[in-house]
Amino acid sequence: MSGIDGLVWREYGEDDLPALTGLAQACLATDGGLPLFGRTPLARARLLQTRTHGAWSGGDLVAAVGVGTARTPATATGLVHPVWRGRGLGGTLLDWAEKQAGDAGLLVTTETWNAGAEELFAARGYTRTFTEWVLRHDLDALPAVAAPDGVTVEQATLGPELFAIYRLSFADRPGFVEPEAGEWLGDLRDDEDFRPELTLLARGPAGEAAGFVTVLDDWIDQVGVVPLWRGRRVGAYLVARVLRGFAGAGAEAAWLCVNDDNPAAGLYRRLGFHDFGRRARYLRD
């Protein structure tokens, strides 16, 4: 059917993935956000959900939304090309997504956050339930962090000890939900981007665990420090070691995501990371 400014709206599918990734890349170039969204696997997962709706101007995809209805609340991700914003397309996508969700409620994920979307969701009565900063570190300049007194670092082994250190490092964080050990370890082991050579464990002088870091591709996945070792540069030292490892392997940049209320964000910025946008989730019950 025809729509705003003569746009043609239709369902999209697998054959439209190049157009979807191109739309995601255009939004990332303007807004920043999660760069993986501009690649086929994540674009497919977020935008090729149970039901899809896209707006086309000639051969160009200028707006799109995918809605999954298998869960409660239903899930959705939508995008409007930066050139086409301010014409009501975001509201049209949200109207359509809410209709698909029905009474199930709707959880909207944005991998490339922008202020206009924030205003739209707030006006429609959505609550922002999650926000992460996406941080990038250009590896042409590396931080110098001295090893904490008595601390040694080794390559971590995927096993019960690593999971125990993870659990101890994160158990006191608000909202922490402990996964099954086999599930957590299996997710790392089975991820094709897992970097075992850069996944590290820090130990104190008596061999006790002090902290850990896990790495996927050029991303620092998780950094944890056990409570008794916090405030002694363990996390900073682990991150600096990984950055040197990335640089030695020829990477141009390293990435990580950090929750907007996590005080570690200040540490990462002091180590040379800079903001590359945000990602968020919004819920309408």
KEGULO-571135 format. One line per 10 residues: number of its first residue (from 0); their letters; for each residue x, y, z of N, C-alpha, C. Coordinates in nm, 3 decimals. Example, Ala and Ser with C-alpha at 12.3 -4.5 7.8 and 13.67 -1.06 7.14 Angstrom:
BEGIN
0 = AS = 1.319 -0.569 0.780 1.230 -0.450 0.780 1.320 -0.330 0.780  1.285 -0.225 0.708 1.367 -0.106 0.714 1.290 0.003 0.787
//
This chain:
BEGIN
0 = MSGIDGLVWR = 0.084 -0.120 0.000 0.000 0.000 0.000 0.087 0.124 0.000  0.030 0.235 -0.040 0.103 0.360 -0.040 0.092 0.424 0.097  0.192 0.508 0.132 0.191 0.568 0.263 0.249 0.707 0.259  0.320 0.746 0.364 0.376 0.879 0.379 0.465 0.913 0.261  0.440 1.029 0.201 0.524 1.079 0.090 0.538 0.977 -0.022  0.434 0.900 -0.047 0.438 0.806 -0.157 0.519 0.681 -0.130  0.554 0.654 -0.006 0.629 0.533 0.026 0.543 0.410 0.004  0.607 0.300 -0.026 0.539 0.172 -0.040 0.575 0.086 0.081  0.474 0.038 0.150 0.494 -0.045 0.270 0.466 -0.190 0.235  0.554 -0.277 0.279 0.532 -0.420 0.254 0.612 -0.503 0.354
10 = EYGEDDLPAL = 0.576 -0.629 0.363 0.653 -0.725 0.441 0.789 -0.745 0.375  0.891 -0.766 0.456 1.023 -0.796 0.401 1.070 -0.930 0.455  1.175 -0.986 0.390 1.222 -1.119 0.429 1.372 -1.135 0.407  1.413 -1.260 0.402 1.556 -1.294 0.392 1.622 -1.228 0.272  1.552 -1.218 0.161 1.611 -1.158 0.041 1.641 -1.009 0.059  1.580 -0.949 0.162 1.599 -0.807 0.186 1.708 -0.778 0.289  1.783 -0.879 0.331 1.887 -0.858 0.431 1.991 -0.753 0.390  2.037 -0.750 0.266 2.131 -0.642 0.230 2.072 -0.504 0.254  1.944 -0.485 0.223 1.880 -0.356 0.248 1.869 -0.329 0.398  1.839 -0.432 0.477 1.828 -0.415 0.622 1.961 -0.377 0.684
20 = TGLAQACLAT = 2.069 -0.446 0.644 2.200 -0.413 0.700 2.244 -0.273 0.655  2.208 -0.236 0.531 2.240 -0.101 0.485 2.167 0.004 0.567  2.040 -0.020 0.600 1.965 0.072 0.684 2.027 0.081 0.823  2.063 -0.033 0.880 2.127 -0.033 1.012 2.259 0.044 1.009  2.337 0.027 0.905 2.466 0.096 0.894 2.447 0.247 0.883  2.343 0.290 0.811 2.316 0.433 0.799 2.280 0.492 0.935  2.201 0.419 1.014 2.164 0.467 1.147 2.285 0.468 1.240  2.370 0.366 1.232 2.490 0.362 1.315 2.584 0.478 1.281  2.594 0.512 1.153 2.683 0.620 1.113 2.640 0.754 1.171  2.511 0.771 1.192 2.459 0.895 1.249 2.450 0.892 1.401
30 = DGGLPLFGRT = 2.403 0.779 1.456 2.370 0.772 1.598 2.476 0.703 1.682  2.564 0.623 1.620 2.646 0.532 1.697 2.560 0.418 1.750  2.619 0.337 1.836 2.547 0.222 1.888 2.628 0.096 1.874  2.560 -0.017 1.871 2.628 -0.146 1.864 2.669 -0.176 1.720  2.798 -0.173 1.687 2.839 -0.190 1.547 2.802 -0.326 1.489  2.787 -0.426 1.574 2.748 -0.559 1.526 2.611 -0.556 1.459  2.531 -0.455 1.490 2.398 -0.444 1.431 2.407 -0.419 1.281  2.519 -0.366 1.236 2.537 -0.343 1.093 2.586 -0.465 1.018  2.592 -0.580 1.086 2.632 -0.705 1.022 2.512 -0.797 1.011  2.519 -0.888 0.917 2.403 -0.971 0.885 2.348 -1.051 1.003
40 = PLARARLLQT = 2.429 -1.120 1.085 2.368 -1.205 1.189 2.278 -1.129 1.286  2.325 -1.015 1.338 2.243 -0.943 1.435 2.128 -0.869 1.368  2.150 -0.815 1.248 2.040 -0.753 1.175 1.930 -0.854 1.150  1.967 -0.977 1.114 1.867 -1.081 1.094 1.792 -1.112 1.224  1.867 -1.129 1.333 1.805 -1.166 1.460 1.708 -1.058 1.509  1.744 -0.932 1.493 1.660 -0.825 1.546 1.545 -0.788 1.452  1.570 -0.784 1.322 1.473 -0.728 1.229 1.392 -0.833 1.153  1.443 -0.955 1.139 1.367 -1.061 1.073 1.298 -1.145 1.180  1.200 -1.086 1.246 1.125 -1.158 1.348 0.999 -1.218 1.285  0.902 -1.257 1.368 0.785 -1.329 1.318 0.710 -1.250 1.211
50 = RTHGAWSGGD = 0.695 -1.121 1.236 0.622 -1.035 1.143 0.709 -0.913 1.111  0.703 -0.869 0.987 0.790 -0.759 0.944 0.711 -0.657 0.864  0.761 -0.533 0.866 0.692 -0.424 0.798 0.797 -0.320 0.761  0.807 -0.288 0.632 0.907 -0.195 0.587 0.852 -0.092 0.491  0.918 0.024 0.485 0.879 0.132 0.395 0.988 0.151 0.291  0.948 0.159 0.165 1.042 0.167 0.054 1.017 0.294 -0.026  1.125 0.361 -0.060 1.121 0.474 -0.151 1.199 0.434 -0.275  1.128 0.403 -0.382 1.195 0.344 -0.497 1.255 0.211 -0.456  1.385 0.195 -0.475 1.451 0.072 -0.436 1.517 0.078 -0.300  1.494 0.186 -0.224 1.562 0.206 -0.096 1.469 0.177 0.021
60 = LVAAVGVGTA = 1.518 0.097 0.114 1.446 0.072 0.239 1.476 0.187 0.335  1.372 0.259 0.378 1.394 0.378 0.460 1.341 0.361 0.602  1.263 0.259 0.628 1.214 0.233 0.763 1.175 0.086 0.771  1.195 0.026 0.888 1.164 -0.116 0.902 1.142 -0.149 1.048  1.057 -0.249 1.073 1.036 -0.300 1.208 1.004 -0.449 1.199  1.062 -0.524 1.292 1.031 -0.665 1.306 0.973 -0.690 1.443  0.870 -0.774 1.451 0.801 -0.804 1.577 0.798 -0.954 1.598  0.841 -0.997 1.715 0.830 -1.136 1.754 0.717 -1.153 1.854  0.629 -1.249 1.829 0.509 -1.265 1.912 0.508 -1.395 1.991  0.621 -1.465 1.993 0.624 -1.594 2.062 0.636 -1.579 2.213
70 = RTPATATGLV = 0.671 -1.460 2.262 0.690 -1.436 2.404 0.595 -1.329 2.454  0.584 -1.320 2.585 0.512 -1.212 2.650 0.609 -1.140 2.743  0.638 -1.013 2.723 0.583 -0.930 2.616 0.639 -0.965 2.478  0.568 -0.921 2.375 0.622 -0.932 2.240 0.747 -0.845 2.229  0.832 -0.876 2.131 0.957 -0.801 2.114 0.957 -0.732 1.978  1.026 -0.620 1.972 1.033 -0.546 1.846 1.163 -0.468 1.836  1.209 -0.450 1.714 1.320 -0.360 1.682 1.285 -0.286 1.554  1.301 -0.154 1.556 1.269 -0.076 1.438 1.375 0.028 1.409  1.378 0.075 1.285 1.476 0.174 1.240 1.411 0.269 1.140  1.453 0.396 1.147 1.416 0.494 1.044 1.545 0.556 0.994
80 = HPVWRGRGLG = 1.563 0.557 0.864 1.683 0.617 0.806 1.695 0.763 0.850  1.815 0.808 0.887 1.830 0.947 0.936 1.773 1.053 0.841  1.784 1.033 0.712 1.734 1.132 0.616 1.582 1.141 0.620  1.516 1.035 0.665 1.370 1.029 0.661 1.306 1.055 0.797  1.383 1.096 0.895 1.327 1.122 1.027 1.250 1.254 1.030  1.163 1.268 1.130 1.084 1.390 1.144 0.961 1.393 1.057  0.921 1.279 0.997 0.803 1.275 0.909 0.697 1.180 0.962  0.715 1.132 1.086 0.614 1.045 1.145 0.633 0.898 1.120  0.744 0.860 1.056 0.764 0.718 1.025 0.784 0.635 1.151  0.856 0.688 1.250 0.876 0.613 1.374 0.744 0.583 1.442
90 = GTLLDWAEKQ = 0.655 0.682 1.447 0.523 0.658 1.506 0.443 0.556 1.429  0.455 0.559 1.296 0.383 0.461 1.213 0.434 0.320 1.240  0.567 0.304 1.251 0.623 0.173 1.283 0.575 0.126 1.420  0.574 0.217 1.517 0.533 0.178 1.652 0.385 0.142 1.656  0.301 0.215 1.584 0.159 0.180 1.575 0.142 0.038 1.525  0.215 0.005 1.419 0.203 -0.128 1.359 0.253 -0.236 1.456  0.366 -0.210 1.522 0.421 -0.307 1.617 0.326 -0.330 1.733  0.266 -0.223 1.785 0.173 -0.238 1.897 0.050 -0.319 1.856  0.005 -0.301 1.734 -0.109 -0.379 1.685 -0.075 -0.527 1.677  0.048 -0.559 1.635 0.088 -0.700 1.629 0.100 -0.760 1.769
100 = AGDAGLLVTT = 0.145 -0.680 1.865 0.163 -0.729 2.001 0.031 -0.752 2.072  -0.071 -0.673 2.038 -0.201 -0.687 2.103 -0.191 -0.660 2.252  -0.250 -0.751 2.331 -0.253 -0.734 2.477 -0.128 -0.790 2.546  -0.033 -0.839 2.469 0.085 -0.904 2.528 0.186 -0.805 2.584  0.169 -0.676 2.555 0.273 -0.580 2.590 0.383 -0.583 2.486  0.471 -0.485 2.489 0.575 -0.476 2.386 0.706 -0.431 2.449  0.813 -0.504 2.417 0.949 -0.470 2.458 1.026 -0.431 2.333  1.069 -0.306 2.326 1.137 -0.255 2.206 1.286 -0.245 2.236  1.367 -0.304 2.149 1.512 -0.297 2.160 1.567 -0.201 2.056  1.653 -0.109 2.100 1.721 -0.019 2.007 1.871 -0.041 2.020
110 = ETWNAGAEEL = 1.933 -0.088 1.913 2.078 -0.110 1.914 2.154 0.014 1.871  2.082 0.114 1.822 2.142 0.241 1.781 2.050 0.352 1.830  2.074 0.399 1.953 1.986 0.491 2.023 1.992 0.630 1.965  1.876 0.700 1.965 1.877 0.842 1.931 1.770 0.914 2.012  1.788 1.043 2.029 1.700 1.122 2.116 1.557 1.127 2.065  1.539 1.126 1.933 1.404 1.129 1.878 1.324 1.006 1.917  1.388 0.889 1.913 1.321 0.767 1.954 1.287 0.772 2.103  1.379 0.823 2.183 1.354 0.837 2.327 1.228 0.921 2.351  1.215 1.033 2.280 1.099 1.119 2.296 0.971 1.048 2.254  0.978 0.972 2.147 0.860 0.899 2.099 0.815 0.797 2.202
120 = FAARGYTRTF = 0.908 0.718 2.253 0.870 0.614 2.350 0.814 0.676 2.478  0.875 0.785 2.524 0.826 0.851 2.646 0.684 0.902 2.624  0.659 0.960 2.507 0.525 1.014 2.479 0.420 0.904 2.472  0.464 0.783 2.434 0.370 0.671 2.422 0.357 0.591 2.552  0.423 0.635 2.658 0.407 0.567 2.786 0.500 0.450 2.808  0.610 0.442 2.733 0.708 0.335 2.753 0.805 0.373 2.864  0.855 0.272 2.932 0.957 0.290 3.035 1.089 0.234 2.985  1.195 0.313 2.995 1.328 0.263 2.956 1.377 0.172 3.069  1.400 0.045 3.036 1.437 -0.054 3.137 1.584 -0.091 3.135  1.656 -0.045 3.035 1.796 -0.086 3.018 1.865 0.012 2.927
130 = TEWVLRHDLD = 1.986 0.053 2.965 2.069 0.138 2.878 2.214 0.097 2.894  2.282 0.079 2.782 2.425 0.052 2.782 2.497 0.153 2.693  2.615 0.195 2.738 2.706 0.269 2.654 2.789 0.170 2.572  2.806 0.199 2.446 2.900 0.126 2.361 3.028 0.209 2.356  3.139 0.147 2.397 3.267 0.218 2.406 3.367 0.156 2.309  3.449 0.242 2.250 3.552 0.200 2.154 3.688 0.250 2.201  3.790 0.166 2.182 3.927 0.207 2.214 4.012 0.191 2.090  4.062 0.302 2.037 4.153 0.297 1.923 4.290 0.254 1.974  4.348 0.153 1.911 4.465 0.087 1.967 4.598 0.148 1.925  4.594 0.270 1.870 4.719 0.336 1.838 4.785 0.395 1.962
140 = ALPAVAAPDG = 4.711 0.402 2.073 4.767 0.449 2.201 4.716 0.358 2.311  4.807 0.293 2.381 4.769 0.193 2.482 4.798 0.245 2.622  4.710 0.217 2.717 4.732 0.264 2.854 4.843 0.184 2.922  4.917 0.250 3.006 5.021 0.184 3.086 4.965 0.163 3.227  4.942 0.038 3.264 4.889 0.006 3.396 4.986 -0.092 3.462  5.043 -0.053 3.573 5.136 -0.142 3.643 5.061 -0.258 3.707  5.127 -0.372 3.712 5.067 -0.489 3.776 5.045 -0.460 3.925  4.927 -0.490 3.979 4.905 -0.475 4.123 5.003 -0.562 4.202  5.041 -0.518 4.318 5.138 -0.591 4.400 5.092 -0.735 4.423  5.182 -0.827 4.387 5.157 -0.968 4.413 5.065 -1.037 4.315
150 = VTVEQATLGP = 5.014 -0.965 4.215 4.916 -1.023 4.122 4.986 -1.079 3.999  4.948 -1.200 3.962 4.993 -1.261 3.837 4.872 -1.289 3.750  4.896 -1.300 3.621 4.787 -1.321 3.525 4.820 -1.443 3.440  4.719 -1.524 3.415 4.735 -1.644 3.332 4.615 -1.659 3.241  4.631 -1.740 3.137 4.516 -1.770 3.052 4.416 -1.851 3.132  4.290 -1.812 3.126 4.186 -1.880 3.203 4.149 -2.012 3.137  4.107 -2.105 3.217 4.054 -2.233 3.172 3.903 -2.232 3.189  3.830 -2.272 3.085 3.685 -2.277 3.095 3.644 -2.394 3.184  3.614 -2.365 3.308 3.580 -2.470 3.402 3.516 -2.413 3.527  3.494 -2.497 3.627 3.423 -2.453 3.747 3.487 -2.335 3.820
160 = ELFAIYRLSF = 3.621 -2.327 3.820 3.683 -2.216 3.890 3.648 -2.083 3.825  3.653 -2.076 3.693 3.621 -1.951 3.625 3.477 -1.911 3.653  3.385 -2.006 3.650 3.246 -1.972 3.680 3.232 -1.923 3.823  3.302 -1.986 3.915 3.294 -1.944 4.055 3.344 -1.801 4.073  3.449 -1.764 3.999 3.502 -1.627 4.007 3.402 -1.529 3.947  3.342 -1.567 3.836 3.237 -1.483 3.776 3.124 -1.460 3.875  3.077 -1.567 3.936 2.965 -1.556 4.030 3.002 -1.467 4.149  3.120 -1.486 4.203 3.164 -1.406 4.317 3.179 -1.259 4.279  3.224 -1.233 4.157 3.246 -1.096 4.112 3.116 -1.020 4.089  3.010 -1.089 4.051 2.887 -1.022 4.012 2.770 -1.043 4.107
170 = ADRPGFVEPE = 2.783 -1.133 4.205 2.669 -1.169 4.289 2.611 -1.052 4.367  2.693 -0.952 4.401 2.643 -0.840 4.481 2.590 -0.725 4.396  2.582 -0.744 4.266 2.529 -0.639 4.180 2.376 -0.646 4.179  2.307 -0.532 4.186 2.160 -0.533 4.183 2.108 -0.601 4.058  2.010 -0.688 4.077 1.947 -0.756 3.965 2.022 -0.876 3.911  2.134 -0.915 3.975 2.211 -1.028 3.924 2.128 -1.156 3.931  2.120 -1.227 3.821 2.053 -1.357 3.814 2.158 -1.461 3.777  2.182 -1.553 3.868 2.289 -1.651 3.846 2.247 -1.755 3.743  2.324 -1.771 3.636 2.293 -1.875 3.539 2.346 -2.010 3.587  2.308 -2.114 3.517 2.368 -2.244 3.541 2.513 -2.241 3.493
180 = AGEWLGDLRD = 2.600 -2.306 3.570 2.743 -2.305 3.534 2.764 -2.361 3.394  2.700 -2.471 3.363 2.719 -2.532 3.232 2.672 -2.444 3.119  2.563 -2.369 3.144 2.511 -2.278 3.042 2.608 -2.163 3.018  2.657 -2.103 3.127 2.748 -1.988 3.114 2.877 -2.029 3.045  2.936 -2.138 3.088 3.060 -2.186 3.027 3.038 -2.232 2.884  2.924 -2.297 2.860 2.894 -2.346 2.726 2.875 -2.234 2.626  2.813 -2.123 2.671 2.794 -2.010 2.580 2.929 -1.956 2.533  3.027 -1.950 2.624 3.160 -1.906 2.584 3.226 -2.008 2.492  3.222 -2.134 2.533 3.291 -2.238 2.457 3.237 -2.250 2.315  3.106 -2.233 2.299 3.043 -2.255 2.169 3.042 -2.131 2.080
190 = DEDFRPELTL = 3.080 -2.017 2.135 3.080 -1.895 2.055 3.200 -1.897 1.960  3.173 -1.885 1.831 3.281 -1.893 1.732 3.380 -1.778 1.745  3.341 -1.671 1.815 3.430 -1.556 1.833 3.509 -1.561 1.963  3.493 -1.666 2.041 3.562 -1.675 2.170 3.713 -1.673 2.151  3.781 -1.590 2.231 3.927 -1.575 2.222 3.990 -1.633 2.350  4.019 -1.763 2.353 4.074 -1.821 2.476 4.210 -1.764 2.514  4.289 -1.723 2.414 4.424 -1.673 2.443 4.421 -1.536 2.513  4.308 -1.465 2.503 4.295 -1.335 2.568 4.198 -1.337 2.685  4.143 -1.452 2.715 4.054 -1.468 2.831 4.142 -1.503 2.951  4.149 -1.411 3.047 4.254 -1.414 3.149 4.197 -1.425 3.290
200 = LARGPAGEAA = 4.281 -1.479 3.378 4.251 -1.493 3.520 4.363 -1.428 3.599  4.328 -1.344 3.695 4.427 -1.280 3.783 4.426 -1.351 3.918  4.546 -1.373 3.972 4.560 -1.439 4.102 4.643 -1.352 4.196  4.609 -1.362 4.325 4.687 -1.295 4.427 4.809 -1.376 4.464  4.890 -1.326 4.558 5.017 -1.390 4.591 5.005 -1.531 4.646  4.891 -1.565 4.704 4.872 -1.701 4.756 4.801 -1.792 4.657  4.786 -1.744 4.533 4.718 -1.823 4.431 4.568 -1.806 4.428  4.515 -1.718 4.515 4.370 -1.698 4.520 4.325 -1.616 4.400  4.204 -1.644 4.354 4.148 -1.572 4.240 4.120 -1.428 4.278  4.159 -1.336 4.190 4.135 -1.193 4.214 4.040 -1.133 4.112
210 = GFVTVLDDWI = 4.037 -1.185 3.990 3.949 -1.130 3.888 3.966 -1.204 3.757  3.886 -1.166 3.658 3.891 -1.234 3.529 3.844 -1.138 3.420  3.873 -1.174 3.295 3.819 -1.105 3.179 3.795 -1.208 3.071  3.680 -1.199 3.001 3.651 -1.286 2.887 3.646 -1.200 2.761  3.682 -1.260 2.647 3.698 -1.185 2.522 3.631 -1.261 2.408  3.554 -1.189 2.327 3.491 -1.241 2.207 3.530 -1.152 2.090  3.597 -1.211 1.991 3.643 -1.135 1.874 3.724 -1.014 1.922  3.685 -0.892 1.884 3.757 -0.774 1.931 3.679 -0.702 2.042  3.598 -0.778 2.115 3.516 -0.725 2.223 3.563 -0.778 2.358  3.576 -0.688 2.455 3.591 -0.729 2.594 3.451 -0.761 2.644
220 = DQVGVVPLWR = 3.428 -0.887 2.670 3.293 -0.935 2.697 3.252 -0.908 2.843  3.330 -0.959 2.937 3.300 -0.937 3.079 3.431 -0.918 3.156  3.427 -0.826 3.251 3.539 -0.802 3.342 3.483 -0.810 3.483  3.543 -0.894 3.567 3.496 -0.906 3.704 3.612 -0.909 3.802  3.594 -0.848 3.917 3.693 -0.849 4.024 3.623 -0.892 4.152  3.678 -0.990 4.221 3.615 -1.039 4.343 3.620 -0.929 4.449  3.524 -0.924 4.540 3.512 -0.811 4.633 3.639 -0.778 4.709  3.712 -0.876 4.757 3.830 -0.848 4.839 3.943 -0.782 4.761  3.937 -0.787 4.627 4.044 -0.731 4.545 4.004 -0.603 4.474  3.885 -0.553 4.500 3.843 -0.430 4.433 3.923 -0.310 4.485
230 = GRRVGAYLVA = 3.941 -0.213 4.396 4.015 -0.094 4.433 4.165 -0.110 4.428  4.216 -0.218 4.367 4.361 -0.241 4.362 4.414 -0.251 4.218  4.339 -0.197 4.123 4.379 -0.191 3.981 4.373 -0.326 3.910  4.309 -0.427 3.969 4.304 -0.558 3.904 4.228 -0.549 3.772  4.109 -0.487 3.775 4.031 -0.475 3.652 4.104 -0.395 3.546  4.164 -0.282 3.587 4.237 -0.198 3.491 4.354 -0.274 3.430  4.424 -0.351 3.512 4.539 -0.426 3.462 4.495 -0.535 3.363  4.387 -0.605 3.394 4.337 -0.707 3.302 4.297 -0.645 3.168  4.225 -0.534 3.173 4.182 -0.469 3.049 4.303 -0.421 2.969  4.402 -0.363 3.036 4.522 -0.317 2.965 4.596 -0.433 2.901
240 = RVLRGFAGAG = 4.601 -0.548 2.970 4.665 -0.666 2.910 4.591 -0.710 2.783  4.459 -0.709 2.788 4.381 -0.749 2.670 4.402 -0.649 2.556  4.405 -0.521 2.587 4.428 -0.421 2.482 4.563 -0.443 2.413  4.664 -0.475 2.491 4.795 -0.505 2.430 4.787 -0.630 2.344  4.709 -0.727 2.389 4.691 -0.848 2.309 4.621 -0.820 2.178  4.517 -0.736 2.181 4.449 -0.697 2.058 4.547 -0.628 1.962  4.621 -0.531 2.015 4.714 -0.457 1.930 4.819 -0.549 1.871  4.870 -0.642 1.951 4.970 -0.736 1.902 4.918 -0.827 1.793  4.785 -0.851 1.793 4.724 -0.936 1.691 4.684 -0.856 1.567  4.710 -0.724 1.568 4.684 -0.643 1.450 4.549 -0.574 1.447
250 = AEAAWLCVND = 4.471 -0.580 1.557 4.341 -0.513 1.558 4.359 -0.361 1.561  4.263 -0.291 1.504 4.268 -0.144 1.503 4.193 -0.085 1.623  4.095 -0.158 1.675 4.013 -0.104 1.783 3.962 -0.219 1.869  3.931 -0.186 1.994 3.866 -0.278 2.087 3.735 -0.216 2.130  3.640 -0.302 2.169 3.506 -0.257 2.202 3.461 -0.319 2.334  3.369 -0.250 2.400 3.297 -0.310 2.512 3.167 -0.233 2.533  3.074 -0.296 2.604 2.950 -0.232 2.645 2.946 -0.226 2.797  2.893 -0.116 2.850 2.885 -0.100 2.995 2.753 -0.033 3.029  2.686 -0.088 3.130 2.559 -0.031 3.173 2.577 0.113 3.216  2.477 0.196 3.190 2.493 0.339 3.218 2.504 0.371 3.367
260 = DNPAAGLYRR = 2.464 0.277 3.456 2.478 0.302 3.599 2.594 0.224 3.661  2.681 0.168 3.577 2.795 0.092 3.626 2.914 0.186 3.647  2.965 0.197 3.770 3.078 0.289 3.792 3.203 0.251 3.715  3.212 0.127 3.664 3.328 0.088 3.585 3.341 0.170 3.457  3.232 0.234 3.414 3.238 0.314 3.292 3.345 0.423 3.305  3.359 0.481 3.423 3.462 0.582 3.443 3.601 0.526 3.427  3.623 0.404 3.477 3.752 0.338 3.462 3.784 0.317 3.314  3.688 0.266 3.238 3.713 0.238 3.098 3.747 0.366 3.022  3.679 0.473 3.054 3.709 0.599 2.985 3.848 0.650 3.023  3.887 0.631 3.148 4.022 0.673 3.187 4.128 0.590 3.117
270 = LGFHDFGRRA = 4.094 0.468 3.080 4.189 0.382 3.008 4.193 0.414 2.858  4.111 0.506 2.813 4.118 0.549 2.673 3.999 0.511 2.588  3.898 0.447 2.645 3.777 0.419 2.569 3.697 0.547 2.552  3.628 0.559 2.438 3.542 0.674 2.417 3.405 0.628 2.370  3.307 0.714 2.389 3.168 0.678 2.362 3.144 0.660 2.213  3.069 0.555 2.181 3.031 0.528 2.042 2.879 0.507 2.034  2.806 0.577 2.119 2.661 0.565 2.116 2.608 0.477 2.227  2.477 0.454 2.223 2.411 0.376 2.326 2.314 0.276 2.264  2.275 0.178 2.344 2.169 0.085 2.309 2.074 0.078 2.428  1.947 0.049 2.402 1.850 0.057 2.511 1.732 -0.036 2.483
280 = RYLRD = 1.650 -0.055 2.588 1.524 -0.129 2.576 1.414 -0.047 2.644  1.293 -0.056 2.586 1.176 0.016 2.636 1.060 -0.082 2.648  0.984 -0.069 2.757 0.876 -0.163 2.783 0.744 -0.089 2.798  0.643 -0.141 2.729 0.504 -0.099 2.750 0.427 -0.220 2.798  0.379 -0.214 2.923 0.303 -0.326 2.978 0.164 -0.330 2.916
//
